[in-house]
Amino acid sequence: MMGAVARAVSIARPPKCARIPRMNRLALLTIVLTIAGCGTPPNEVVPLRDGTFRARMYDQAIVYCQKDGLTASMLGKAPAESGVLFSCK
């Protein structure tokens, strides 16, 4: 009878390979968050409204328009001085 109870208890426990120590979980979480952060380009050109774009720097605006054979027209500073507003003509 004790053998059946012991088997039932051992079946209920997850195998040792399925257990992840706390330190390994923290390391795994750190690695995943680092990879996710690296996947987001910090200096991208963002489309806004009516053909207007926002870029961090003037150079990015010029390169963005030149790849389509257009000229960048600077419209001023972006809200909260987070870059420049421009359009491609």
N, C-alpha and C positions, 0 to 999 in steps of 0.2 A: 504494500500500500504506500509506503514511504517513497518507493521508487517512482510511482506514478505521479505523486505530488512533486517530486524533485524534477521530473521531466517536464511537467506543466509549467513550473517556475522557470526552467531554463529556456523553454520555448517562448515565454512571454518577454524575455530580455532580448534587446537587439544584440546582434553579434558585435564582437569587439572592433571589427573593422569599420562598423557604421558609426561608432562614437568618435567625435572630433573633439580633441582637447580645446579648452577655452583659448589658449594662446594661438593655436592654429586657426581658429575661427576669426580672431582679430586680425591675424596676418592675411587671411583670405579676403576679408572685408576691405582691408587697406589696399590690397592689390587691385581688387575690382574697382574701387573708387578712383584709384590713380589712373587706371586705364580709361575709365569713363571721362575723367577730367582731361586727359590727353586727346580724346576724340573730338573735343570741341575747339574749333579754331578761334583764338582770341581776337583776331584782327580781320574778321570777315566783313564784306560789304553787305549791308542789310537793305532790302527794298522797302520803301515806306509807302507813299501814296502818289498817284498821278505821275509815275515815271521818275520819282525822286528817290535817291538812295542816300545812305549814311555810311561813311567810312571813317576809320580812326585817323587817317592822315591823307593829305592831298595826293601823295604819291600813289596810294592804293586806288584812289578815285581815278587818276589818270590811267593807270594800268588796266583797271576794270573796263573803262570805255575803249581804250585802244585795242583790246583783244577782239572787239566787234567792229573795229574800223571807225569808231566815232570819237568825238572830242568831248572832254569833260567840261561842263559848265558849273562853276562853283556858285552855290546859292547862299552860303554863309555858314555860321556855326550851327552844329546840331544842338538840340535841347540839352541843358545841363552841361554844355561844353564837352560832350562825349565824342566829339569828332567834327566832321564837316558834312554839310548837306550838298549834294550835287545831282546833276542830271546829265545824261549822255545825249549829245545832239550830233 
